[in-house]
Every structure is written in C-alpha cells, then in structure tokens.
Amino acid sequence: MQSYSHAVMQSQTDHESDLTAGPQDRKTYGKMNRFAGLLMAILFLHGCAGKVEYAEINGLTQGTTYHIVVEKKAGLDIVALRQQVETLLTRVDNSLSIYNDSSVISHINSGVSDVTDTLFRDVFRSAAIVSEQSGGLFDITIGPLVKAWGFGPDAMKRFDPTMLDSLLALVGVDKVWLEGDRLFRSDPHMFIDVNAIAQGYTVDLLVGLLKNEGIDECLVEVGGEVRTAGDKRGKGWHVGIDTPADGNFVPGAELQARVRLDNRALATSGNYRKFFVEDGVKYSHTIDPRTGYPVRHTLLSATVIAQECAVADAWATACMVAGPDSARTLIEKHDFLEGYLIFSDEEGVMQSWMSDGCRGLIEE
C-alpha cells in the first residue's frame, strides 16, 4: 500500500518553525476521530516587539495529526477559524475515508450508491492524471491487492499466488469512470482507495480555506504532507526530511536534510516504518499495481516537491513503486516536480539523489 509522511512542529525561541517529514503508519480513523474534539488545541506564538505573531491550530484527523500555522493579523478570529477547519476536515472524512462506513467512497465500494460528491470527483480526476503520467505506477484501484497482502483497514494477509490473476483483474483506473456525478466500475468487486492522495488533497483544501480568509502567510501539515503560502516574511518555512532507517519511528529524531519550502508543497513516501516479515522475507506495504506484489528495490524514501500537495503526495507513492532509477527519470521528465531520493547502494550504504531544483532548496 502507499505510505505517508509525518511532520512535527518545533517552536523555537526566535519563533522560527521547523518541520520533520517522513513516512508514518496510517491508523484507523475511528479511534482517533473520537478524541479529535477533546485534544484540539490552539497555541499562540507571541513575538517580541516588532516581530510577527503566529497562531497554531493542532489536532487529529484521518488517523493522524494535523498542524496549521498562520500569521496572526488584526481581526483574526482564531476560534472561528478552527471551527471552519474542523468542518472542512469532517467533510473530507465523510467523502474520502475508507475507514468511515458512511462516507461517499465507502458507499461506492460497498455498492450502496454510485453517486459521488465534489471532493471525490476532484481527487478521482487528479489521481487519474497521475496514473496516466506515471504509466500506471499510481493507481487508486489497488485496494483488493492491499487488503490481500494484509494492509489497510482489513489487515489480514491472505495473499496466495493463485489469486494473482483474479486480483489484477480488479485493478486499473481505466476500469472505472465518471459520468456526471456517478462513478461506474467494470466489476462491482473493485475497491477505490485514495489514501495515497487524500492527505495531500486535504492540505490543499485547507490552504485554500486560509487564503479565502485573507491569510497569505501560512503552513499546513496533515500526516506529514506539507504546503506553505508566503515565505514567513522573509524568514522562510523549513521542513526536515527524516533519515529512512529501520527502527526510526520518531519523526525528527534523525534528519537527512532540511529544505526551505516557500509557496510549495512537499510529501514523503517510504517503506521503512510499515512492513511485515514472513519466512525471513521483508514485504513492503507499497504494492506495485502492475505486478500485484510488494516492491523489492533499494529505494528507501521518496520526497517530492510540487506546487500542490495532492500532486506531491501521489507522485511520492509513484516514485516508491518505480524504484530509484525510474523515479529519478520520472522526476527529471516532469518539470513540475522536484525530488529527493534516499536509497541503498550495492554495498548497502545509504545514498541520496536530488533534482537540480531541489538542490537549491536544501539548507546546509
């Protein structure tokens, strides 16, 4: 299955803010969302004389955390803003969550209804574009394979090679299509899973909400997928990329690089935090929709930078499916992408590669 990144805000004495980004396991929506209202907190960062003040909104959503930083301007009602954020997050959950039995996507997957909403159609079209551009490396119909390998909401491995052909017959974006507000599937057993793009899409929606409220300096992070607006009044927004080492379960504990991320989005995908070992073989949770098997290559994590977070999110997964060489080719081919890849060489030593555009964003 696709993987997700995580980010943690670190408030510093001069009110600069760093984020650390790297893959995080997705947990069940239900358990987290029951506590979201109770655990939501608003923190105010008060600057010294002459310094800009920022406000933070933190909470839980989509089985992970979210974090928003906005410039605190005169007249900003942070309580009302938080309510708008919560309303939008609930709307996303009710549309795109495969962990929410009453969501639009769950009704489609179960056959209860084929009627979509605006959010679903936006994500579906964006995912279809990435699928086509990546040659099928990114595919939101991969759900049956994900479940068969023991990942996702129905986490019980039951894959058998004799099942492969029947499972692959259920995979392929070309086998699902929109007609008006209705989604059609060539086989009713097909399962749509937008988890590898939904967090990035949510970030984009939140940034749009903030801009509509007149906020032009902000950072939004959901599960490690990050997008910024403005350049923090010249100080810059800074994001740290985790070192992808097995056992590195604490985001920010060991950083591979720091990136200045102004008016851009970033997403990281990797396999070092979510996998299982069976009979001495390590199985990644990133499934190749072309073969039906977990990927087996030396790419440890892929960080993608783009203008929109949904685009970065989906392409980070596509790169993890592709492997180090093909991922590099994909990033260089598409001028709207920048990338930072971490992989193992033939001796097992960790190496990195970055695109030219990314190189200019890396901070020493």
C-alpha positions as CSV (number, residue, x, y, z in Angstrom):
1,M,0.0,0.0,0.0
2,Q,1.1,3.6,-0.3
3,S,2.8,5.2,2.5
4,Y,2.5,8.5,4.3
5,S,4.8,11.0,5.9
6,H,4.7,12.7,9.3
7,A,5.7,16.1,10.5
8,V,6.3,17.7,13.9
9,M,6.4,21.4,14.6
10,Q,9.2,22.6,16.8
11,S,8.7,26.1,18.2
12,Q,11.9,27.9,18.7
13,T,12.8,30.9,20.8
14,D,13.0,33.2,17.8
15,H,9.7,31.8,16.6
16,E,11.2,30.2,13.5
17,S,9.5,26.8,12.9
18,D,10.9,23.5,11.6
19,L,9.1,20.5,10.4
20,T,10.3,17.0,10.1
21,A,8.8,14.9,7.4
22,G,9.0,11.1,6.8
23,P,6.6,8.2,6.4
24,Q,4.2,7.3,9.1
25,D,1.9,4.3,9.5
26,R,-1.8,5.1,9.0
27,K,-4.0,4.2,11.9
28,T,-7.8,3.7,12.0
29,Y,-9.8,6.8,11.6
30,G,-12.4,5.9,14.2
31,K,-10.3,5.7,17.3
32,M,-8.5,9.0,16.6
33,N,-11.5,11.0,15.5
34,R,-13.5,10.2,18.7
35,F,-10.9,12.2,20.6
36,A,-10.2,14.9,18.0
37,G,-12.6,17.5,19.5
38,L,-11.1,17.0,23.0
39,L,-7.5,17.1,22.0
40,M,-7.7,20.0,19.6
41,A,-5.5,22.8,20.9
42,I,-4.7,26.4,19.9
43,L,-1.3,27.8,20.8
44,F,-0.3,31.4,20.3
45,L,3.3,32.2,19.5
46,H,3.9,35.7,20.8
47,G,6.8,37.6,19.3
48,C,9.0,40.2,20.9
49,A,8.5,43.9,20.0
50,G,8.5,44.3,16.2
51,K,8.2,40.6,15.5
52,V,5.3,39.0,13.7
53,E,3.0,36.8,15.8
54,Y,1.7,33.4,14.7
55,A,-1.1,31.2,15.8
56,E,-1.2,27.4,15.7
57,I,-4.1,25.1,15.3
58,N,-3.3,21.4,16.1
59,G,-5.5,18.3,16.2
60,L,-6.2,14.8,14.9
61,T,-7.7,13.8,11.6
62,Q,-7.6,10.9,9.1
63,G,-5.9,8.6,11.6
64,T,-3.0,11.0,12.1
65,T,-2.3,14.6,13.2
66,Y,-2.6,17.9,11.6
67,H,-0.8,21.2,12.2
68,I,-1.6,24.7,10.9
69,V,0.4,27.9,11.5
70,V,-1.0,31.2,10.4
71,E,0.2,34.8,10.7
72,K,-1.9,36.4,13.4
73,K,-3.4,39.6,12.0
74,A,-5.7,42.1,13.5
75,G,-9.2,40.9,13.4
76,L,-8.3,37.2,13.0
77,D,-10.9,35.1,15.0
78,I,-8.8,32.0,15.6
79,V,-11.7,30.2,17.3
80,A,-14.0,30.7,14.3
81,L,-11.1,29.7,12.0
82,R,-10.7,26.4,14.0
83,Q,-14.4,25.7,13.6
84,Q,-14.0,26.2,9.8
85,V,-11.0,23.8,9.8
86,E,-12.9,21.2,11.7
87,T,-15.9,21.5,9.4
88,L,-13.8,21.0,6.4
89,L,-11.9,18.0,7.9
90,T,-15.3,16.4,8.7
91,R,-16.4,17.0,5.1
92,V,-13.3,15.3,3.8
93,D,-13.8,12.3,6.2
94,N,-17.4,11.9,5.1
95,S,-16.3,11.9,1.4
96,L,-12.9,10.1,1.2
97,S,-12.4,7.9,4.2
98,I,-12.4,4.2,3.6
99,Y,-12.5,3.8,7.4
100,N,-15.8,5.7,7.6
101,D,-18.6,3.2,6.7
102,S,-21.0,6.1,5.8
103,S,-18.5,8.0,3.6
104,V,-19.1,8.6,-0.1
105,I,-16.2,6.3,-1.0
106,S,-17.3,3.6,1.3
107,H,-20.8,3.6,-0.2
108,I,-19.3,3.3,-3.6
109,N,-17.0,0.4,-2.6
110,S,-19.9,-1.4,-0.9
111,G,-22.3,-0.9,-3.8
112,V,-24.7,1.1,-1.7
113,S,-24.5,4.0,-4.1
114,D,-22.6,5.2,-7.1
115,V,-23.2,8.9,-6.5
116,T,-20.1,11.0,-5.9
117,D,-19.6,14.4,-4.5
118,T,-17.3,17.3,-5.5
119,L,-14.4,16.2,-3.3
120,F,-14.4,12.6,-4.6
121,R,-14.6,13.8,-8.2
122,D,-11.7,16.2,-7.7
123,V,-9.5,13.5,-6.2
124,F,-10.5,10.9,-8.7
125,R,-9.6,13.2,-11.7
126,S,-6.3,14.2,-10.1
127,A,-5.4,10.6,-9.4
128,A,-6.3,9.6,-12.9
129,I,-3.9,12.2,-14.3
130,V,-1.0,11.0,-12.2
131,S,-1.8,7.4,-13.1
132,E,-1.6,8.3,-16.8
133,Q,1.5,10.4,-16.5
134,S,3.3,7.7,-14.4
135,G,2.4,4.8,-16.6
136,G,0.2,3.2,-14.1
137,L,2.6,3.4,-11.1
138,F,0.0,5.2,-9.2
139,D,-3.4,3.6,-9.1
140,I,-6.3,4.2,-6.7
141,T,-8.0,0.9,-7.6
142,I,-5.2,-1.1,-5.9
143,G,-7.4,-1.8,-2.8
144,P,-8.0,-5.5,-3.4
145,L,-4.3,-6.1,-3.6
146,V,-3.6,-4.0,-0.5
147,K,-6.2,-6.0,1.5
148,A,-4.9,-9.3,0.2
149,W,-1.4,-8.5,1.4
150,G,-2.6,-7.6,4.9
151,F,-2.5,-3.8,4.8
152,G,-5.3,-1.3,5.1
153,P,-8.5,-1.4,7.3
154,D,-8.8,-5.2,6.8
155,A,-5.3,-6.0,7.9
156,M,-5.1,-9.8,7.5
157,K,-2.7,-11.3,5.0
158,R,-4.4,-13.9,2.8
159,F,-2.5,-13.5,-0.5
160,D,-1.8,-16.6,-2.5
161,P,-0.1,-16.7,-5.9
162,T,-3.2,-18.5,-7.3
163,M,-5.2,-15.3,-6.5
164,L,-3.0,-13.0,-8.5
165,D,-4.8,-13.0,-11.9
166,S,-8.2,-12.5,-10.3
167,L,-6.9,-9.7,-8.1
168,L,-5.1,-7.9,-11.0
169,A,-8.4,-8.1,-13.0
170,L,-9.8,-5.7,-10.3
171,V,-7.0,-3.2,-10.7
172,G,-6.8,-0.4,-13.3
173,V,-8.0,3.2,-13.4
174,D,-9.2,2.6,-16.9
175,K,-11.8,0.2,-15.5
176,V,-13.6,3.0,-13.5
177,W,-15.1,6.2,-14.9
178,L,-17.2,9.2,-14.1
179,E,-20.5,10.1,-15.9
180,G,-21.8,13.2,-14.4
181,D,-21.9,12.7,-10.6
182,R,-21.9,8.9,-10.8
183,L,-18.9,6.5,-10.7
184,F,-19.1,3.3,-12.8
185,R,-16.9,0.2,-12.3
186,S,-16.4,-2.5,-14.8
187,D,-16.5,-5.0,-11.9
188,P,-18.6,-4.4,-8.7
189,H,-15.8,-6.0,-6.7
190,M,-13.4,-3.2,-7.5
191,F,-12.3,-1.2,-4.5
192,I,-11.3,2.5,-4.6
193,D,-8.7,3.7,-2.1
194,V,-7.5,7.3,-2.3
195,N,-5.4,7.3,0.9
196,A,-2.2,8.0,-1.1
197,I,-3.5,11.3,-2.3
198,A,-6.2,12.3,0.2
199,Q,-3.9,13.8,2.8
200,G,-2.2,16.0,0.3
201,Y,-5.6,17.0,-1.2
202,T,-6.7,17.9,2.3
203,V,-3.7,20.1,2.8
204,D,-4.6,21.9,-0.5
205,L,-8.2,22.4,0.7
206,L,-7.0,23.9,4.0
207,V,-4.6,26.2,2.3
208,G,-7.4,27.3,0.1
209,L,-9.7,27.9,3.1
210,L,-7.0,30.1,4.8
211,K,-6.4,32.1,1.6
212,N,-10.1,32.8,1.3
213,E,-9.9,34.2,4.9
214,G,-7.2,36.6,3.8
215,I,-4.3,34.7,5.3
216,D,-1.4,34.8,2.9
217,E,1.3,33.5,5.3
218,C,0.7,30.0,6.5
219,L,1.9,26.4,6.8
220,V,-0.5,23.5,6.7
221,E,0.6,19.9,7.5
222,V,-1.6,16.7,7.6
223,G,0.2,13.5,8.4
224,G,3.5,14.9,7.3
225,E,2.2,16.2,3.9
226,V,3.1,19.9,3.9
227,R,2.2,23.0,2.0
228,T,3.1,26.7,2.6
229,A,1.9,30.0,1.5
230,G,4.2,33.0,1.6
231,D,7.8,33.0,2.9
232,K,7.2,33.7,6.5
233,R,8.0,37.4,6.0
234,G,11.4,36.5,4.5
235,K,12.4,34.0,7.2
236,G,11.3,31.0,5.3
237,W,9.3,27.9,6.1
238,H,11.7,25.0,6.9
239,V,11.0,21.2,6.6
240,G,13.2,18.4,7.7
241,I,13.4,15.1,5.8
242,D,13.8,12.0,8.1
243,T,16.6,9.5,7.6
244,P,14.8,6.3,6.5
245,A,16.3,3.8,8.8
246,D,14.5,0.7,10.1
247,G,13.6,1.5,13.7
248,N,13.5,5.2,13.2
249,F,9.9,5.6,14.5
250,V,10.3,9.1,16.0
251,P,9.9,11.8,13.4
252,G,12.7,14.3,13.6
253,A,14.9,12.1,15.6
254,E,17.4,11.8,12.8
255,L,17.3,14.2,9.8
256,Q,18.7,13.5,6.4
257,A,18.2,17.1,5.1
258,R,16.5,20.4,5.7
259,V,14.5,22.1,3.0
260,R,13.3,25.7,2.7
261,L,9.7,25.4,1.5
262,D,8.1,28.7,0.5
263,N,5.0,28.7,-1.6
264,R,5.4,25.0,-2.3
265,A,4.2,21.6,-1.2
266,L,6.1,18.5,-0.1
267,A,5.3,14.9,0.5
268,T,7.4,11.9,1.5
269,S,6.7,8.2,1.0
270,G,8.8,5.3,2.2
271,N,8.7,1.6,3.4
272,Y,10.9,1.6,6.5
273,R,8.1,2.1,9.0
274,K,5.4,-0.2,7.7
275,F,6.1,-3.7,6.5
276,F,6.0,-7.3,7.7
277,V,8.5,-10.1,7.7
278,E,7.4,-13.7,6.8
279,D,9.8,-16.6,6.5
280,G,12.7,-14.2,6.6
281,V,11.4,-12.1,3.7
282,K,10.6,-8.4,4.3
283,Y,7.4,-7.3,2.5
284,S,6.9,-3.6,1.9
285,H,3.4,-2.0,2.2
286,T,4.0,-0.4,-1.2
287,I,2.3,-2.6,-3.8
288,D,3.1,-2.5,-7.5
289,P,-0.2,-2.3,-9.3
290,R,1.4,-3.7,-12.4
291,T,2.7,-6.9,-10.8
292,G,0.4,-7.3,-7.7
293,Y,3.5,-7.8,-5.4
294,P,5.1,-5.6,-2.8
295,V,8.0,-3.7,-4.3
296,R,11.5,-5.1,-3.8
297,H,14.1,-2.5,-4.6
298,T,16.7,-0.2,-2.9
299,L,14.7,3.0,-2.7
300,L,14.1,3.8,1.0
301,S,12.1,7.0,0.7
302,A,11.0,9.5,-1.9
303,T,10.3,13.1,-1.2
304,V,8.5,15.1,-3.9
305,I,8.1,18.8,-4.1
306,A,5.4,20.4,-6.2
307,Q,3.0,23.4,-6.2
308,E,0.1,21.3,-5.0
309,C,0.3,18.8,-2.1
310,A,-2.1,16.3,-3.8
311,V,0.3,16.2,-6.7
312,A,3.4,15.7,-4.4
313,D,1.6,13.1,-2.4
314,A,0.6,10.9,-5.4
315,W,3.9,11.2,-7.1
316,A,5.8,10.3,-3.9
317,T,3.9,7.0,-4.0
318,A,4.5,6.5,-7.7
319,C,8.3,7.0,-7.1
320,M,8.3,4.4,-4.4
321,V,6.7,1.9,-6.7
322,A,9.1,2.8,-9.5
323,G,12.4,2.3,-7.6
324,P,15.4,4.6,-7.6
325,D,16.4,4.7,-11.2
326,S,12.9,5.0,-12.7
327,A,11.9,7.5,-10.0
328,R,14.8,9.7,-10.9
329,T,13.8,9.5,-14.6
330,L,10.2,10.4,-13.8
331,I,11.2,13.5,-11.7
332,E,13.5,14.7,-14.4
333,K,10.9,14.2,-17.1
334,H,8.2,16.3,-15.4
335,D,9.3,19.9,-14.9
336,F,6.5,20.5,-12.3
337,L,8.3,18.0,-9.9
338,E,11.4,18.2,-7.8
339,G,12.6,15.3,-5.8
340,Y,14.9,14.0,-3.1
341,L,15.5,10.2,-3.1
342,I,17.2,8.1,-0.5
343,F,18.4,4.6,-1.4
344,S,20.9,1.9,-0.6
345,D,23.8,1.2,-2.9
346,E,25.2,-2.2,-3.8
347,E,27.1,-2.3,-0.5
348,G,24.0,-1.4,1.5
349,V,25.3,2.1,2.2
350,M,22.6,4.8,2.3
351,Q,22.9,7.3,-0.6
352,S,20.8,10.2,-1.8
353,W,20.0,11.9,-5.1
354,M,18.2,15.2,-5.6
355,S,16.9,17.1,-8.6
356,D,18.6,20.4,-9.6
357,G,15.6,22.4,-8.4
358,C,15.6,20.6,-5.1
359,R,19.3,21.2,-4.6
360,G,18.6,25.0,-4.5
361,L,16.2,24.5,-1.6
362,I,18.4,22.3,0.6
363,E,19.9,24.1,3.6
364,E,23.4,23.1,4.8
